[in-house]
Amino acid sequence: MATSTAPDTGVIVDVLVDAARDRARAEAREMATMMALRDTEMARTAHVEPPMRRHAERSAIALTIAEATGLSEGQVVTRMSAADTVRDQSPTTWSAFTNGLIDWARVREIAATITVLKRADSIHRLDARVVDFATEHTTAELRQWLARFARRVEADLAVERADDAREGRHVSIRHGEDSMASLYAYLPSHEAAAIAARLRSETRKPANSNEPGDTRTLPQREADVLVAWCLGANAATSAIDANIAVMIDADVLAGAHPGLAEAADRSWAVPATWIADVAARGGTF
């Protein structure tokens, strides 16, 4: 009777887990070594004279590390800045990184959130909670969790940041190869969500569904509808008209304090006042 020699699935999974942790530990060792080299060179050049020579030698540090690691100088500077942020302000995260429990991609996301938070207590709360989540979820899920955490722990400041970011809304067009171009719009999330909802609704109407001879895919129809809207209608003063569910705390809705309105699936949030403005203009959600 023949016996199976196929490896056990559980054993293979364990090997993969160990390999992932080895990779994370290797990333941590690489980062720690990069930082050690930088710190050593900064100390060595502290008393180099004249100042222009000191500046020149210190400017070469990133290049030396880049040549050794195969990264660009910009990547070296960006990575070390993020590593400094986590090592200095989130020791629990840094320990998990050095022990291979989380990888660099997750550390980078945590560092980005730390730079957004303004209060020391908020950073301490993040440090106490983030590793448990990061070790059990994907990088994308962690990114969403971090965004929600920042919005909730510093809701008042989140409103200020959103108002500031809204000032930078814009549209840009990049012409590419094969006669195609990319249209990019930096918009408030509730308006982008309304556009997406209207596109879905419009392209799924019976009149716009694939008719005999129409071989367009749904994404192609959405692109064609968007072009038609942009070229054939004046939307400068139109109200947003799309069914979008949002959640707002009662005290925020009552105006007791600043706060955010979150999408029903928690994928985005905007200041509650923005939603109130939409309602005041006659828009629907």
C-alpha positions in Angstrom: 0.0 0.0 0.0 1.4 3.3 -1.1 1.9 6.0 1.5 1.8 9.7 0.9 5.0 11.7 1.3 3.4 15.1 0.8 4.5 17.5 3.5 1.9 18.4 6.2 0.2 21.7 5.5 0.5 22.8 9.1 4.3 22.3 8.9 4.5 24.4 5.8 2.5 27.2 7.4 4.8 27.1 10.4 7.8 27.4 8.1 6.1 30.4 6.4 5.5 32.1 9.7 9.1 31.6 10.8 10.3 32.9 7.4 8.1 36.0 7.8 9.5 36.7 11.3 13.1 36.1 10.0 12.4 38.7 7.3 11.1 41.2 9.8 14.1 40.7 12.1 16.4 41.1 9.1 14.6 44.4 8.3 15.1 45.5 11.9 18.8 44.6 11.9 19.3 46.5 8.6 17.5 49.5 10.0 19.4 49.4 13.3 22.7 49.1 11.5 21.8 52.0 9.2 21.0 54.2 12.2 24.1 53.1 14.1 26.3 54.0 11.1 24.6 57.4 10.8 25.0 58.1 14.6 28.7 57.0 14.5 29.4 59.3 11.6 27.5 62.2 13.1 29.6 61.8 16.3 32.8 61.5 14.3 32.2 64.7 12.3 30.9 66.7 15.2 34.2 68.6 15.5 35.3 68.6 11.9 36.4 72.0 10.7 35.8 74.1 8.7 31.9 73.8 8.9 31.7 73.4 5.1 33.8 70.3 5.3 31.6 69.0 8.2 28.5 69.6 6.2 30.0 67.8 3.1 31.0 64.8 5.1 27.6 64.5 6.8 25.9 64.9 3.5 27.7 61.8 2.3 26.3 59.6 5.1 23.0 58.9 3.3 24.9 58.1 0.1 27.2 55.7 1.9 24.2 53.8 3.3 22.3 53.9 0.0 25.3 52.3 -1.8 25.5 49.6 0.8 21.8 48.8 0.8 20.8 49.4 -2.8 18.3 52.1 -1.7 18.2 55.7 -3.0 19.4 58.5 -0.8 15.8 59.7 -0.4 14.6 56.3 0.7 17.5 56.1 3.3 16.5 59.5 4.7 12.8 58.7 4.8 13.3 55.3 6.4 15.6 56.5 9.1 13.3 59.4 9.9 10.4 56.9 10.4 12.6 54.6 12.4 13.7 57.4 14.7 10.1 58.4 15.3 9.1 54.9 16.3 12.2 54.1 18.3 12.0 57.3 20.3 8.2 57.5 20.7 6.8 54.0 20.5 9.1 51.6 22.3 6.5 48.8 22.2 6.3 49.0 18.5 10.1 49.1 18.2 10.5 46.1 20.4 8.0 44.1 18.3 9.9 45.1 15.2 13.2 44.0 16.5 11.7 40.7 17.6 10.2 40.0 14.2 6.5 40.3 15.3 5.8 43.1 12.8 7.6 44.1 9.6 8.8 47.4 8.3 5.7 48.1 6.3 3.6 48.1 9.5 6.3 50.1 11.3 6.2 52.7 8.6 2.4 53.1 8.9 2.7 53.5 12.7 5.4 56.1 12.3 3.2 58.1 9.9 0.4 58.2 12.4 2.7 59.2 15.2 3.7 62.3 13.2 0.1 63.2 12.8 -0.7 63.0 16.5 0.0 66.1 18.5 -0.4 65.1 22.1 2.0 62.9 24.1 -0.9 61.1 25.8 -2.3 60.1 22.3 1.0 58.6 21.3 1.3 56.7 24.6 -2.2 55.3 24.0 -1.2 54.3 20.5 1.9 52.6 21.8 -0.1 50.6 24.3 -2.6 49.3 21.7 -1.2 49.2 18.2 1.1 46.1 18.4 -1.8 43.8 19.4 -3.7 44.9 16.3 -0.7 45.0 14.0 0.4 41.5 14.7 -3.1 40.0 13.8 -4.0 42.1 10.8 -2.8 43.1 7.3 -1.0 46.3 6.6 -4.0 47.7 4.8 -6.2 46.9 7.8 -3.7 48.4 10.1 -3.7 51.6 8.0 -7.5 51.9 8.4 -7.3 51.2 12.1 -4.6 53.9 12.6 -6.7 56.4 10.6 -9.7 55.7 12.9 -7.6 55.9 16.0 -6.1 59.3 15.0 -9.6 60.6 14.2 -11.0 59.5 17.5 -8.2 60.2 20.0 -7.8 63.8 18.7 -11.1 64.5 17.1 -10.8 68.3 17.6 -7.4 68.4 15.9 -8.6 66.0 13.2 -11.2 68.6 12.2 -8.6 71.3 12.0 -6.4 69.0 9.8 -9.3 68.2 7.6 -10.1 71.9 7.1 -6.5 72.7 6.3 -6.2 69.7 3.8 -9.4 70.8 2.1 -7.7 74.0 1.0 -5.4 71.9 -1.1 -8.2 70.3 -3.2 -7.3 70.2 -6.9 -7.5 68.4 -10.2 -4.5 67.3 -12.3 -4.0 65.6 -15.6 -1.0 63.5 -16.6 -0.6 62.5 -20.2 0.9 59.0 -20.6 1.8 56.5 -23.2 -0.5 54.9 -25.9 -2.6 58.1 -26.2 -4.0 57.7 -22.7 -3.9 60.1 -19.7 -4.7 59.9 -15.9 -7.2 62.3 -14.3 -6.5 62.8 -10.6 -8.7 64.7 -8.2 -7.9 65.5 -4.6 -11.3 66.0 -3.1 -13.1 65.8 0.3 -13.9 62.2 1.0 -17.7 62.7 1.2 -17.7 64.3 -2.3 -15.5 61.5 -3.7 -17.8 59.0 -2.1 -20.9 60.7 -3.6 -19.2 60.7 -7.1 -18.5 57.0 -6.7 -22.0 56.2 -5.6 -23.5 58.2 -8.5 -21.2 56.5 -11.0 -22.3 53.1 -9.7 -26.0 54.1 -9.8 -25.8 55.6 -13.3 -23.9 52.8 -15.0 -26.2 50.2 -13.5 -29.4 51.7 -14.7 -31.2 49.6 -17.3 -30.7 52.3 -20.0 -27.0 52.2 -19.5 -26.5 48.5 -19.1 -24.8 46.5 -21.9 -27.1 46.4 -24.9 -26.6 44.1 -27.8 -23.4 45.1 -29.5 -22.1 47.1 -26.5 -19.0 45.2 -25.3 -17.9 47.7 -22.8 -17.0 46.5 -19.3 -18.5 48.2 -16.2 -15.2 50.1 -15.5 -15.2 51.3 -19.1 -18.8 52.5 -18.9 -18.0 54.4 -15.6 -15.1 56.1 -17.4 -17.3 57.1 -20.3 -20.0 58.4 -18.0 -17.5 60.5 -16.0 -16.2 62.0 -19.3 -19.7 62.9 -20.3 -20.4 64.6 -17.0 -17.2 66.6 -17.2 -17.7 67.7 -20.8 -21.4 68.1 -21.0 -22.7 69.6 -17.7 -22.0 72.6 -15.5 -21.5 71.2 -12.0 -20.1 74.3 -10.4 -23.1 75.0 -8.3 -24.8 71.6 -8.2 -25.6 70.0 -5.0 -24.4 66.5 -4.1 -27.1 64.0 -4.8 -26.2 60.5 -3.8 -27.3 58.1 -1.1 -24.4 57.9 1.3 -24.8 56.7 4.9 -22.9 58.6 7.6 -22.7 58.2 11.3 -22.4 61.3 13.6 -22.3 61.2 17.4 -25.3 62.9 18.9 -23.3 65.5 20.8 -21.3 66.4 17.7 -24.5 66.6 15.7 -25.9 69.0 18.3 -22.8 71.2 18.1 -21.6 70.5 21.6 -18.1 70.0 20.4 -16.2 69.5 17.1 -16.3 66.0 15.6 -16.4 63.9 12.5 -19.0 62.1 10.5 -17.9 58.6 9.5 -18.9 56.5 6.6 -21.1 53.6 7.5 -18.3 51.2 6.6 -15.8 53.5 8.5 -13.6 53.8 5.3 -13.5 57.6 5.5 -14.5 60.4 7.8 -15.0 64.2 7.3 -15.8 67.0 9.7 -19.5 66.9 10.7 -19.8 70.6 9.6 -19.1 69.6 6.0 -22.1 67.2 6.0 -24.2 70.0 7.5 -23.1 72.3 4.7 -24.2 69.7 2.1 -27.6 69.4 3.7 -27.9 73.2 3.9 -27.3 73.4 0.1 -30.0 70.8 -0.6 -27.8 67.8 -1.1 -28.9 64.4 0.0 -27.1 61.5 1.8 
